[in-house]
Amino acid sequence: MPRSIPHPSPAMAVAMLSLLVALTGTAVASGVVPVATRALNADNAKKLQGKTSAQLVGLASAKSQLADDATHLQGKSPEDIVSLAQTKSVAGFFTVKQATFSMPPNSMRDYSLACDAGQKAISGGSEYSQAPAVVVESRPSADGTTWKVELIDPSSADGAFGNIFAVCVG
C-alpha cells in the first residue's frame, strides 16, 4: 500500500511564509537602495550648483562675515567675494609651532607653547627621541592662546628629549 505525504503542519506553513517574506525583502532592498542613493546624490549635486569645495568654504565664510559686519564687505555680495578671492589651501590657515624639550630621568614636566598674537591653539602634542616621554595631558590654556603638554619620563636611567608642537589658527 503506497504511503501518502502528510499535510504540512501550521508551524511549517508559518516558517515557509517567513522565508518568502525575508527573501522578497532582500530582493527589493537590493534594487531600491542603489536607486535611492543615486537620487540622493543627484539632489545634493543640484544643491551645490556646480561649486567646488573651496568656493563653498569661501561662500560660507563670506556669509558669516556678512552677518557679523555688513560694512566690512563694502557692498559686495558673498558670491562677488568668492569670485574675486584667490583659492587658498587649508594649510594656509594653520601655523604649526615647534619647540624642543629635555627632561631628566624619572621626572614629570609641564611644557607650554604659545601661538602668535591673534591666534588660538587648537591642537598639539609631542614626539620623543630617546627614552619614551609619555603624554599625561595635552590641552589648550584657559585663554586658548597656548598649548600645554604634560610629560612624564618613567625611565630611571635615561633622560627624555624631543619636540612639542602646537597647531595655531587665527
Phi and psi in degrees as GROMACS dihedral restraints (atoms count N, CA, C in turn):
[ dihedral_restraints ]
;  ai    aj    ak    al  type     phi  dphi    fc
    3     4     5     6     1   -71.2    20    10
    4     5     6     7     1   142.0    20    10
    6     7     8     9     1   -89.5    20    10
    7     8     9    10     1   138.8    20    10
    9    10    11    12     1   -93.8    20    10
   10    11    12    13     1   153.5    20    10
   12    13    14    15     1   -75.8    20    10
   13    14    15    16     1   129.2    20    10
   15    16    17    18     1   -68.9    20    10
   16    17    18    19     1   155.3    20    10
   18    19    20    21     1   -70.1    20    10
   19    20    21    22     1   145.7    20    10
   21    22    23    24     1   -66.7    20    10
   22    23    24    25     1   146.5    20    10
   24    25    26    27     1   -76.3    20    10
   25    26    27    28     1   164.1    20    10
   27    28    29    30     1   -59.9    20    10
   28    29    30    31     1   -34.1    20    10
   30    31    32    33     1   -64.8    20    10
   31    32    33    34     1   -39.3    20    10
   33    34    35    36     1   -65.6    20    10
   34    35    36    37     1   -39.2    20    10
   36    37    38    39     1   -63.2    20    10
   37    38    39    40     1   -42.2    20    10
   39    40    41    42     1   -65.2    20    10
   40    41    42    43     1   -41.3    20    10
   42    43    44    45     1   -63.6    20    10
   43    44    45    46     1   -42.8    20    10
   45    46    47    48     1   -65.8    20    10
   46    47    48    49     1   -40.7    20    10
   48    49    50    51     1   -63.3    20    10
   49    50    51    52     1   -41.2    20    10
   51    52    53    54     1   -62.7    20    10
   52    53    54    55     1   -42.2    20    10
   54    55    56    57     1   -62.8    20    10
   55    56    57    58     1   -42.7    20    10
   57    58    59    60     1   -61.6    20    10
   58    59    60    61     1   -44.3    20    10
   60    61    62    63     1   -64.0    20    10
   61    62    63    64     1   -43.1    20    10
   63    64    65    66     1   -63.0    20    10
   64    65    66    67     1   -44.7    20    10
   66    67    68    69     1   -68.1    20    10
   67    68    69    70     1   -36.6    20    10
   69    70    71    72     1   -66.7    20    10
   70    71    72    73     1   -41.2    20    10
   72    73    74    75     1   -61.5    20    10
   73    74    75    76     1   -41.1    20    10
   75    76    77    78     1   -65.1    20    10
   76    77    78    79     1   -42.4    20    10
   78    79    80    81     1   -65.2    20    10
   79    80    81    82     1   -41.1    20    10
   81    82    83    84     1   -67.1    20    10
   82    83    84    85     1   -43.8    20    10
   84    85    86    87     1   -63.1    20    10
   85    86    87    88     1   -38.7    20    10
   87    88    89    90     1   -65.7    20    10
   88    89    90    91     1   -25.2    20    10
   90    91    92    93     1   -90.2    20    10
   91    92    93    94     1   -28.4    20    10
   93    94    95    96     1   -86.0    20    10
   94    95    96    97     1   -40.3    20    10
   96    97    98    99     1   -59.8    20    10
   97    98    99   100     1   -48.0    20    10
   99   100   101   102     1   -61.1    20    10
  100   101   102   103     1   -36.4    20    10
  102   103   104   105     1   -66.2    20    10
  103   104   105   106     1   -42.4    20    10
  105   106   107   108     1   -64.8    20    10
  106   107   108   109     1   -39.7    20    10
  108   109   110   111     1   -63.6    20    10
  109   110   111   112     1   -44.4    20    10
  111   112   113   114     1   -62.1    20    10
  112   113   114   115     1   -41.3    20    10
  114   115   116   117     1   -65.0    20    10
  115   116   117   118     1   -41.3    20    10
  117   118   119   120     1   -64.4    20    10
  118   119   120   121     1   -44.9    20    10
  120   121   122   123     1   -64.9    20    10
  121   122   123   124     1   -39.6    20    10
  123   124   125   126     1   -65.1    20    10
  124   125   126   127     1   -38.6    20    10
  126   127   128   129     1   -65.5    20    10
  127   128   129   130     1   -41.0    20    10
  129   130   131   132     1   -65.9    20    10
  130   131   132   133     1   -36.9    20    10
  132   133   134   135     1   -62.3    20    10
  133   134   135   136     1   -37.9    20    10
  135   136   137   138     1   -64.5    20    10
  136   137   138   139     1   -38.6    20    10
  138   139   140   141     1   -65.5    20    10
  139   140   141   142     1   -34.6    20    10
  141   142   143   144     1   -78.4    20    10
  142   143   144   145     1   -16.8    20    10
  144   145   146   147     1    53.4    20    10
  145   146   147   148     1    36.0    20    10
  147   148   149   150     1    75.0    20    10
  148   149   150   151     1    12.0    20    10
  150   151   152   153     1   -82.1    20    10
  151   152   153   154     1   147.3    20    10
  153   154   155   156     1   -79.5    20    10
  154   155   156   157     1   168.4    20    10
  156   157   158   159     1   -64.0    20    10
  157   158   159   160     1   -36.9    20    10
  159   160   161   162     1   -64.1    20    10
  160   161   162   163     1   -39.3    20    10
  162   163   164   165     1   -67.5    20    10
  163   164   165   166     1   -37.7    20    10
  165   166   167   168     1   -65.6    20    10
  166   167   168   169     1   -41.5    20    10
  168   169   170   171     1   -62.9    20    10
  169   170   171   172     1   -44.8    20    10
  171   172   173   174     1   -63.1    20    10
  172   173   174   175     1   -39.9    20    10
  174   175   176   177     1   -65.8    20    10
  175   176   177   178     1   -44.2    20    10
  177   178   179   180     1   -63.4    20    10
  178   179   180   181     1   -41.7    20    10
  180   181   182   183     1   -64.2    20    10
  181   182   183   184     1   -43.1    20    10
  183   184   185   186     1   -66.2    20    10
  184   185   186   187     1   -38.9    20    10
  186   187   188   189     1   -67.4    20    10
  187   188   189   190     1   -37.3    20    10
  189   190   191   192     1   -69.1    20    10
  190   191   192   193     1   -36.0    20    10
  192   193   194   195     1   -67.0    20    10
  193   194   195   196     1   -37.6    20    10
  195   196   197   198     1   -60.3    20    10
  196   197   198   199     1   -40.5    20    10
  198   199   200   201     1   -68.5    20    10
  199   200   201   202     1   -33.3    20    10
  201   202   203   204     1   -78.8    20    10
  202   203   204   205     1   -42.9    20    10
  204   205   206   207     1  -150.9    20    10
  205   206   207   208     1    92.5    20    10
  207   208   209   210     1   -65.0    20    10
  208   209   210   211     1   -31.4    20    10
  210   211   212   213     1   -75.0    20    10
  211   212   213   214     1   -22.0    20    10
  213   214   215   216     1   -65.4    20    10
  214   215   216   217     1   -27.8    20    10
  216   217   218   219     1   -84.7    20    10
  217   218   219   220     1    -4.1    20    10
  219   220   221   222     1    54.0    20    10
  220   221   222   223     1    42.0    20    10
  222   223   224   225     1    79.1    20    10
  223   224   225   226     1     2.8    20    10
  225   226   227   228     1   -86.7    20    10
  226   227   228   229     1   146.2    20    10
  228   229   230   231     1   -80.3    20    10
  229   230   231   232     1   161.5    20    10
  231   232   233   234     1   -57.0    20    10
  232   233   234   235     1   -36.5    20    10
  234   235   236   237     1   -64.3    20    10
  235   236   237   238     1   -38.2    20    10
  237   238   239   240     1   -62.9    20    10
  238   239   240   241     1   -42.3    20    10
  240   241   242   243     1   -65.5    20    10
  241   242   243   244     1   -42.6    20    10
  243   244   245   246     1   -62.1    20    10
  244   245   246   247     1   -40.2    20    10
  246   247   248   249     1   -69.3    20    10
  247   248   249   250     1   -28.6    20    10
  249   250   251   252     1   -86.4    20    10
  250   251   252   253     1   -23.2    20    10
  252   253   254   255     1   -70.9    20    10
  253   254   255   256     1   147.8    20    10
  255   256   257   258     1   -82.1    20    10
  256   257   258   259     1   146.4    20    10
  258   259   260   261     1   -74.0    20    10
  259   260   261   262     1   127.9    20    10
  261   262   263   264     1  -117.1    20    10
  262   263   264   265     1   147.7    20    10
  264   265   266   267     1   -80.4    20    10
  265   266   267   268     1   159.2    20    10
  267   268   269   270     1   -62.5    20    10
  268   269   270   271     1   -32.4    20    10
  270   271   272   273     1   -61.5    20    10
  271   272   273   274     1   -25.7    20    10
  273   274   275   276     1   -69.6    20    10
  274   275   276   277     1   -13.5    20    10
  276   277   278   279     1   -93.8    20    10
  277   278   279   280     1    -9.7    20    10
  279   280   281   282     1  -114.8    20    10
  280   281   282   283     1   150.0    20    10
  282   283   284   285     1  -126.1    20    10
  283   284   285   286     1   134.0    20    10
  285   286   287   288     1  -107.7    20    10
  286   287   288   289     1   117.3    20    10
  288   289   290   291     1   -93.9    20    10
  289   290   291   292     1   148.3    20    10
  291   292   293   294     1  -140.8    20    10
  292   293   294   295     1   141.9    20    10
  294   295   296   297     1  -145.6    20    10
  295   296   297   298     1   154.7    20    10
  297   298   299   300     1   -91.6    20    10
  298   299   300   301     1   156.9    20    10
  300   301   302   303     1  -136.8    20    10
  301   302   303   304     1   154.4    20    10
  303   304   305   306     1  -146.2    20    10
  304   305   306   307     1   143.5    20    10
  306   307   308   309     1  -145.2    20    10
  307   308   309   310     1   146.8    20    10
  309   310   311   312     1   -71.9    20    10
  310   311   312   313     1   164.7    20    10
  312   313   314   315     1   -59.9    20    10
  313   314   315   316     1   150.6    20    10
  315   316   317   318     1    53.3    20    10
  316   317   318   319     1    50.0    20    10
  318   319   320   321     1  -136.0    20    10
  319   320   321   322     1   166.8    20    10
  321   322   323   324     1  -133.1    20    10
  322   323   324   325     1   131.4    20    10
  324   325   326   327     1  -136.0    20    10
  325   326   327   328     1   152.4    20    10
  327   328   329   330     1  -112.9    20    10
  328   329   330   331     1   121.2    20    10
  330   331   332   333     1  -111.6    20    10
  331   332   333   334     1   146.7    20    10
  333   334   335   336     1  -127.3    20    10
  334   335   336   337     1   144.2    20    10
  336   337   338   339     1  -134.7    20    10
  337   338   339   340     1   114.9    20    10
  339   340   341   342     1   -86.6    20    10
  340   341   342   343     1   144.5    20    10
  342   343   344   345     1   -83.2    20    10
  343   344   345   346     1   167.9    20    10
  345   346   347   348     1   -67.6    20    10
  346   347   348   349     1   163.6    20    10
  348   349   350   351     1   -57.1    20    10
  349   350   351   352     1   134.4    20    10
  351   352   353   354     1    85.0    20    10
  352   353   354   355     1    -1.4    20    10
  354   355   356   357     1  -105.9    20    10
  355   356   357   358     1   157.2    20    10
  357   358   359   360     1  -119.2    20    10
  358   359   360   361     1   142.7    20    10
  360   361   362   363     1   -82.9    20    10
  361   362   363   364     1   125.3    20    10
  363   364   365   366     1  -113.3    20    10
  364   365   366   367     1   -14.4    20    10
  366   367   368   369     1  -163.9    20    10
  367   368   369   370     1   170.2    20    10
  369   370   371   372     1  -178.7    20    10
  370   371   372   373     1  -177.7    20    10
  372   373   374   375     1   170.2    20    10
  373   374   375   376     1  -161.3    20    10
  375   376   377   378     1  -151.0    20    10
  376   377   378   379     1   163.7    20    10
  378   379   380   381     1  -140.5    20    10
  379   380   381   382     1   145.7    20    10
  381   382   383   384     1  -115.0    20    10
  382   383   384   385     1   159.5    20    10
  384   385   386   387     1  -113.9    20    10
  385   386   387   388     1   -22.7    20    10
  387   388   389   390     1  -127.4    20    10
  388   389   390   391     1  -105.3    20    10
  390   391   392   393     1   -68.7    20    10
  391   392   393   394     1   145.9    20    10
  393   394   395   396     1   -66.6    20    10
  394   395   396   397     1   126.1    20    10
  396   397   398   399     1  -101.5    20    10
  397   398   399   400     1   113.7    20    10
  399   400   401   402     1   -89.6    20    10
  400   401   402   403     1   132.0    20    10
  402   403   404   405     1   -76.4    20    10
  403   404   405   406     1   120.6    20    10
  405   406   407   408     1   -89.0    20    10
  406   407   408   409     1   -41.6    20    10
  408   409   410   411     1  -153.3    20    10
  409   410   411   412     1   141.8    20    10
  411   412   413   414     1  -136.1    20    10
  412   413   414   415     1   117.7    20    10
  414   415   416   417     1  -157.4    20    10
  415   416   417   418     1   158.5    20    10
  417   418   419   420     1   -80.6    20    10
  418   419   420   421     1   159.8    20    10
  420   421   422   423     1   -72.8    20    10
  421   422   423   424     1   171.6    20    10
  423   424   425   426     1   -59.8    20    10
  424   425   426   427     1   -38.0    20    10
  426   427   428   429     1   -89.9    20    10
  427   428   429   430     1    -3.8    20    10
  429   430   431   432     1    80.4    20    10
  430   431   432   433     1     3.8    20    10
  432   433   434   435     1   -92.7    20    10
  433   434   435   436     1    -7.2    20    10
  435   436   437   438     1  -134.6    20    10
  436   437   438   439     1   144.2    20    10
  438   439   440   441     1  -106.1    20    10
  439   440   441   442     1   133.5    20    10
  441   442   443   444     1  -115.2    20    10
  442   443   444   445     1   136.4    20    10
  444   445   446   447     1  -128.6    20    10
  445   446   447   448     1   120.9    20    10
  447   448   449   450     1  -100.2    20    10
  448   449   450   451     1   124.2    20    10
  450   451   452   453     1  -120.2    20    10
  451   452   453   454     1   151.9    20    10
  453   454   455   456     1  -130.3    20    10
  454   455   456   457     1   137.6    20    10
  456   457   458   459     1  -106.4    20    10
  457   458   459   460     1   102.0    20    10
  459   460   461   462     1   -77.2    20    10
  460   461   462   463     1    -8.9    20    10
  462   463   464   465     1   -71.0    20    10
  463   464   465   466     1   137.1    20    10
  465   466   467   468     1   -91.8    20    10
  466   467   468   469     1    -6.9    20    10
  468   469   470   471     1  -113.1    20    10
  469   470   471   472     1   -38.9    20    10
  471   472   473   474     1  -112.4    20    10
  472   473   474   475     1   137.8    20    10
  474   475   476   477     1   -79.3    20    10
  475   476   477   478     1   152.6    20    10
  477   478   479   480     1  -103.4    20    10
  478   479   480   481     1   146.6    20    10
  480   481   482   483     1  -148.5    20    10
  481   482   483   484     1   159.6    20    10
  483   484   485   486     1   169.7    20    10
  484   485   486   487     1  -145.3    20    10
  486   487   488   489     1  -128.4    20    10
  487   488   489   490     1   148.6    20    10
  489   490   491   492     1  -115.8    20    10
  490   491   492   493     1   151.4    20    10
  492   493   494   495     1  -130.3    20    10
  493   494   495   496     1   152.1    20    10
  495   496   497   498     1  -137.9    20    10
  496   497   498   499     1   134.0    20    10
  498   499   500   501     1  -100.9    20    10
  499   500   501   502     1   120.0    20    10
  501   502   503   504     1  -116.6    20    10
  502   503   504   505     1   145.1    20    10
  504   505   506   507     1  -135.0    20    10
  505   506   507   508     1   145.5    20    10
